[in-house]
């Protein structure tokens, strides 16, 4: 019986997260209420608050858990979360390793892009969320820095900024790929992005 209750709790929490994300995407963060999320999840406002203190806390979980899961990031005592595959690809530094990592990452864009957009929109409404997505980006930048340090490439003072440039490129492409007319196929876009990363990180 206890196992059934735990499974029901996990399912309710998952439904609240999925409903919240879907409503934030369609209605916008500012226009979505706790009651909207609870109703969409088939539950009540009271139940919502049993799982999340606020809409902002639901967004934090989307970024901290769901986004990291989609990108295969795990907890890291050094800098919040880490993607060992990214660290390894940067450390190897070859066009093949970087292209393969970018290709896998691009596969996750349909799931990742809405969460990052919602996080940024929520940050304009809730001051306490102001650094939410940027902190997550800093963790990814740290992975690049770690990969460069492991390989002994570039000067120590260059590594972080090269990571900033690489992640800025990736973030912009990921956020605009579906709306831009860049006259490239998806594979050409990945190849161009990979070539730029190879130049930046070697």
WOTA-V329063 format. One record per backbone hydrogen bond with DSSP energy under -1.0 kcal/mol. NH is the residue of the N-H (numbers start at 1). CO is the residue of the C=O. E is the energy in kcal/mol with one decimal. If there is no record, write none. Layout:
BEGIN
NH_CO_E ; NH_CO_E
END
This chain:
BEGIN
5_1_-2.2 ; 6_2_-2.2 ; 7_3_-2.2 ; 8_4_-2.3 ; 9_5_-2.3 ; 10_6_-2.4 ; 11_7_-2.3 ; 12_8_-2.6 ; 13_9_-2.5 ; 14_10_-2.4 ; 15_11_-2.7 ; 16_12_-2.3 ; 17_13_-2.3 ; 18_14_-2.8 ; 19_15_-2.7 ; 20_16_-2.6 ; 21_17_-2.5 ; 22_18_-2.4 ; 23_19_-2.5 ; 24_20_-2.8 ; 25_21_-2.2 ; 26_22_-2.1 ; 27_23_-3.3 ; 28_23_-1.1 ; 32_29_-1.1 ; 37_33_-2.0 ; 38_34_-2.7 ; 39_35_-2.7 ; 40_36_-2.5 ; 41_37_-1.9 ; 42_39_-1.5 ; 43_38_-3.1 ; 48_44_-2.3 ; 49_45_-2.3 ; 51_48_-1.6 ; 52_48_-2.7 ; 58_54_-1.4 ; 59_55_-2.1 ; 60_56_-2.2 ; 61_57_-1.9 ; 62_58_-2.2 ; 63_59_-2.3 ; 64_60_-3.2 ; 65_61_-3.0 ; 66_61_-1.3 ; 67_62_-2.7 ; 69_65_-2.4 ; 70_66_-2.5 ; 71_67_-1.7 ; 72_69_-1.3 ; 73_68_-3.6 ; 74_82_-3.0 ; 76_80_-2.0 ; 81_79_-2.5 ; 82_74_-2.7 ; 87_83_-2.0 ; 88_84_-2.7 ; 89_85_-2.2 ; 90_86_-2.5 ; 91_87_-2.4 ; 92_88_-2.4 ; 93_89_-2.6 ; 98_94_-2.4 ; 99_95_-2.6 ; 100_96_-2.3 ; 101_97_-2.1 ; 102_98_-2.6 ; 103_99_-2.6 ; 104_100_-2.2 ; 105_101_-2.3 ; 106_102_-2.7 ; 107_103_-1.5 ; 108_105_-1.2 ; 109_106_-1.2 ; 112_108_-2.4 ; 113_109_-2.9 ; 116_112_-2.0 ; 117_113_-2.4 ; 118_114_-2.8 ; 119_115_-2.5 ; 120_116_-2.3 ; 121_117_-2.5 ; 122_118_-3.1 ; 123_119_-1.6 ; 125_122_-1.0 ; 126_122_-3.1 ; 129_126_-2.1 ; 130_127_-1.7 ; 132_129_-1.9 ; 135_131_-3.0 ; 136_132_-1.5 ; 137_133_-2.5 ; 138_134_-2.2 ; 139_135_-1.6 ; 140_136_-1.6 ; 141_137_-2.4 ; 142_138_-2.2 ; 143_139_-1.4 ; 144_140_-1.7 ; 145_141_-2.4 ; 146_142_-2.7 ; 147_143_-2.4 ; 148_144_-2.4 ; 149_145_-2.4 ; 150_146_-2.6 ; 151_147_-1.6 ; 153_148_-2.1 ; 158_155_-2.1 ; 159_155_-1.2 ; 162_158_-2.4 ; 163_159_-1.9 ; 164_160_-2.2 ; 165_161_-2.5 ; 166_162_-2.5 ; 167_163_-2.6 ; 168_164_-2.2 ; 169_165_-2.0 ; 170_166_-2.3 ; 171_167_-3.0 ; 172_168_-2.3 ; 173_169_-2.5 ; 174_170_-2.8 ; 175_171_-2.4 ; 176_172_-1.4 ; 177_173_-1.8 ; 179_176_-1.4 ; 180_176_-1.5 ; 189_185_-2.4 ; 190_186_-2.3 ; 191_187_-2.3 ; 192_188_-2.6 ; 193_189_-2.6 ; 194_190_-2.8 ; 195_191_-2.3 ; 196_192_-2.0 ; 197_193_-2.4 ; 198_194_-2.7 ; 199_195_-1.9 ; 200_196_-2.4 ; 201_197_-2.6
END
